[in-house]
Amino acid sequence: MNIKNYLTPTKRYKTLISTIHSIYRLVNSTYELKDLIPRLTRLFAQILNADYCQITMLDFSKRYSVLRCFVQGKNKCVCDKKTRVVNRIEKRILRTSSVIIKGCNMAAPLISDDLIGIIVIRRNKRGHSFERADQETLMTLVEQAIMGIRNLQLYEEQQKIVLGSIKSLVTLLDTRVPQEYTHSPYFSRLVTAIGNQMHLDEKQIQSLKYASLLHDTGKVDIPPEILTKTGKLTAREYDIIKKHPVKGAQILRPLQVLRPVIPIIAHHHEKYDGTGYPSRLKKNQIPQGARIMAVADAFEAMVYGRPYRERKGIHSAIKEIKKKSGSQFDPKVVEAFLKIIKKINTKIYLKQDNPRAS
């Protein structure tokens, strides 16, 4: 018999509270379902002293899995391909939506308004059979896990809506701002790659991605004759240009979901030595995302050129970034950029591959 069955009610209660707390911490430190499910699978196996645990997330039809993860000892497998449900135990769960407990096998449905998944747990034949206390523990775990899973599903749906709205804003911006002033499709990729190289967390990377798409929003308020001017800007014209980060932040500020993005957009033209705009911030006063954006922004401006500035070659642009490390740019960001630029295919920045070149 499982030793957990010998625990006093008080000790079992404390164990369950500790278990619930573990799941709570896990759920609140994970931002994507494809990361949460493997971690839950491992945790369930550990808590229930199981040799095998599998969690399957179902599509709307309930006939296919959209995410399946199992752990067996030190082995772990995650599959996010759509596959048909053919396992006998899983099909029984689909029919009955009830817990199955038989010897060293136990399975349960994951239900949130509707059946959204299935968990299957197994001990090897040398282990103890599952009993009533194990089932109670499993159902307590399942209740907490379902709340976390559903919250993440809702979060992911919200993010898809947000990203769709952002793409619509970018499309609108592209119709207003001359093509020579917009960034390539690779800009967002470069910005997030630098962020990953600097070990930013998932939330920070997401904010960087959104900011990279929207950071020039304020240019919609700049007269076209200034944006397209090929000669030297007057002092008045340059002052107008310098207002675009603040204007972009003002335009986006009413969107609460973009709140973490606002400081990046407002300060991506600050310089590490404090000579930038709009607030003349310096060093760590500048938001980290803005420091990252500044390097990527300058690199693309050089390799793609601007109406008032000829293109630079890739090596010349990299040399310029290195030269201004510690003055215009954060040295740590430059270090990360240099590592990234060695890994990517720089041919995408050649003129013949420039999607904006004609």
N, C-alpha and C positions, 0 to 999 in steps of 0.2 A: 504493500500500500504506500502511496505517496506520503512522504513525511509531513507535507503541508496539512494533511488531514488530522494530524495530531496537535496542531497549533490551537491554543485557546482562542475563544472568540475575540478577545481583546487583541491578541497578537495578529490574528488573521485580519482584523479591522485595520490595524496599523500597517500591515503589509499591503493591503488594498489601497490605502491612502497614499503610501509611498509609490505604488505602481501608477496610480492616477496622476500623481505629480510628475512622474517620469514622462508619461505620455504628453502631459500639458507642456512641459519644457520642450519636448521634441517637436510638437506641433508648432509652437511659437518661435522656433528657431529655424523652421524650414519654410521655403516660399514657393516650392514647386512640387506638384503631385508626384512627378517622376523621381524626386529625391525623398519625399516623405514615405512612400510605400515601401521601398527597400529598408528604410530605417525602422519602420513599424514592424516589418516582417522579422527582422533580427531581434527586436525588443520582445515581441510575442514569444519567440522561440526560447529566449533566455528566461523570461518570467515563468513560463509553463514547463521549463525543463524538457523541451522537445528537441528531437534530433532533426526534424524537418518542419518547415512552416512555409506555406504559400498563400499569398494574397492575390486575388484576381479581381480587377476592376472591369465592369461590364459596360457595353454600349447600351443604347436605348432599347434595342430589340431583345436584349438578354441572351442572344444566341452567340455573341462574339465577345472576346476579351479585348480591351483596348490597352491594358497595361497588366502585365503579369510578372510577379517577382517571387522567387523562392530562395530560401537559405537551407543548406544542409551541411552541418558542421562548419567548416571554414569556407565552403563553396557558396557562391552567391550568383544568381542569374537574374537579369532584368530584361524583359521583352516588352517593347512598346508597339509591336506590330499587331494589326488586327488579326486575331486567330479565332477559329470556331471553337466553342466549348464542347468537348467530347468526353472529358473525364466523368466516370460513372458517379462519383460522389458529388461533383459539382452539378451534374444534371439532376440528381436527386434533390439537392438544395433548391435548384430552380423550380422544381415541381412543388415542393412542400414549404419552402421559406422557413424551415425549422432547423434546430440544432440536431446534429447527428453525433452520437458518442457510442463507440463500439470498440472495446478493448483498448488498443494503443492508437486508435484513430479518433479524431474529433474534428468536426467541421461546423461552421456557423455562417448564416447569411449576414451581410452588411446592409442594413435597411435604413434609408433616410427618406421617408414618404414612400419610396419605392425601393426595390432591390437594386443596389448599386455595385455590389461585389460579394465575394465569397472568400472565407479564410479556411484553410485546411491545415491541421496540425497532426504530427505523427511522432510517436516514440518508437524506437526500435524494439524488437521482441524481447530483448533482455531487460527493458525498462519496465516501470510500473504502468499498469493500465490507467487510463483517465477515469476519474470518478466525479461525483456530484460537485465536490469543492472546486475541481478544475474547471468544470463548466461554469460555475458561478464567477470564478475569476476571469475566465474568457469573456463572458458576457459583459462584465464590468469594463474590461479593456476595450471591447468592441464598441460600447456606448461612447466612450471617450474618443476612440479613434474615428468613429463616424462623424462626430462634430468637427474634428480637425480636417478630415477629408472633405466634408461638405463646404466648410469655410474656404478651403483652398480652391475647390472647384468654382465657387462663386467668385473668388478673387481672380482666378484665371479668366473667367468669363468677363469680368469687369476690365481686366487688362486688355483683352481683345477689343473691347469697345473703345477703350482709351486710345489704343494704338490706331484703330480705324479713324477716330476723330483727329488724331495727330496727323495721319497721312492726308486727310482731307484738308487740314490747315496748310500742310506743306504744299499740296497741289495748288491751293489758292495763292500761296506765297510765290510759287514758281510762275504763276501767270502775271504777277505784279512786279517781281524783281527780275531784271535782265539776266539772261542765262549765264552771262560771264561772271555774275556775282553769286551764283548758287554753287553748292558743293556737289561733288561727284557721288554716285551711289556707294562709293567705297569709304566715304568720310566717317559714317557712323561705325562701320566695321573697324576702322583704324582707332577711333576714340575708345571703343569698348575693349579692343585688344590691349591697348595701353593700360586701361583700368584693370583688366584681368592680370596683366603682367605685374601690376603693383598690388595684387591680392586684395582688391576691393571686394566687398561682399555683394550678394545678389541684388540687394536693394540699391546699393550705390551704382552698380553696373546698369541697372534698369533706368535710374535717373540720368546717368550719362547718355544712354541710348536716346531717351526722350529729348534731352537737351541738345544732342547732336543734330536732331531733326528740326528743332525749333529755335536754335540760338540766333538766327538772323530774322526772326519774326518782325523785329522793330524796323527793318528796312522797308516795310510796306509804307511807312510814313515819310520816307525820303523822296523828294521830287526826282523823277526819272532823269531829268537833265543833269542832276548832280551824280547819280549813280552811273550814268553812261559817259560822263566826262572823261576824255582821254588826256587832257592837259593837267597841269598842277592845280590842286584845289585852293581856293582862296581861304582865308582864315575863317570867314563866316560859313563857307561850305563844309570845311573840316569840322567845325563845331556842330553842325547839323548831323554829320556822319557819326560823330562821337556820342550822340544821344541815342543811337539805335539800341544798345544793350538795355538801357533803362526803359526805353519805350517798349521793347519786347517783353520785359518783365511786367510792365504795367498791363499790356494786352492779355497776358496769360495768367495774371494773378487771380482773377475771379474763378479760375478752374482749380478747385481745392485739391484734386488728385495730382496736380502738377506742382504743388507747393515745394517739394524737395528740389525741383528743377530750376526754380526761379533764381536762386543765388548763382548757379552755374551760368545761366544766360546773362544775368546782370553784370557779371564780373569776368567774362571770358576774354576781355581786352585789357585787363590789368597786367602789369609787368612785375616780375619778381623783385625788381629793385625799387618799386614804388612810383615809377614814372608813367604808368599806364592810365587808362580811364575806365569808368567814370569817377572812381572814388580814390584813386592813387593809393590803393592798398598795396602792401608789400609782404613778401614771403608767406608765412602761414596765415596771415590775415585773409589771403585770397582763398576762397573755397577750393578744396582739392580738385573737384571736378572741373572748375574753371581753369586751374593750372594745366590740367590734362588737355582740355579743349584748346587752350592757347597754342600748344605745340602742334597739335594736329591741324588747327586752323591755319597757322603760319606755313606749315609744310605744303598743304594743298594750294594755298594762295600762290606760293612760289612755283610749284611744278605745273599748275594749270594757268598761271598768269592772271592778270586783271587788265581792264581796258587801259589803265594808266601805267602798267608795269609788264614788261616782257616775261615770258616763261623762263624759269631756270631749269637746268638739268637736275636729275635726281641727286646726283653726287654733290652738286653745288648747293642744293637745298639742304641736304644733310649736313654739309660743312657749315652752312650758315646757322643751323640749329645748334650745332656743337659750339660755335663761336659765341652764341648769345646765351649759353648755359650759365646761370648764376646772375645774369643781368636781366634779360627779357624773360627767360624761362627758368622754372624750377629744375635744378640739376637732377633730382631724383626722377622727375618726369622725363627729362631728356635721356637719362640712362635707360629707362624702360622703353622709350621710343626707339632708341638705337638697337635694342634687342629685338623688338618687334619688326623693325624694318628689314632686318636680316632674314626673318622667317617668311615674310610675305613675298608674293610675286610682284616685284616692282614694275613689271612690264605693263601692268594696268594703268600706270601713270604716264606711259609714253603717249605722244600726240596721236598716233594712229589708233590707240585704244581709248582715247579720251571720248567718252560718250557725248560730250558737249561740243567737241571740235567738228568743224564742217569743212 
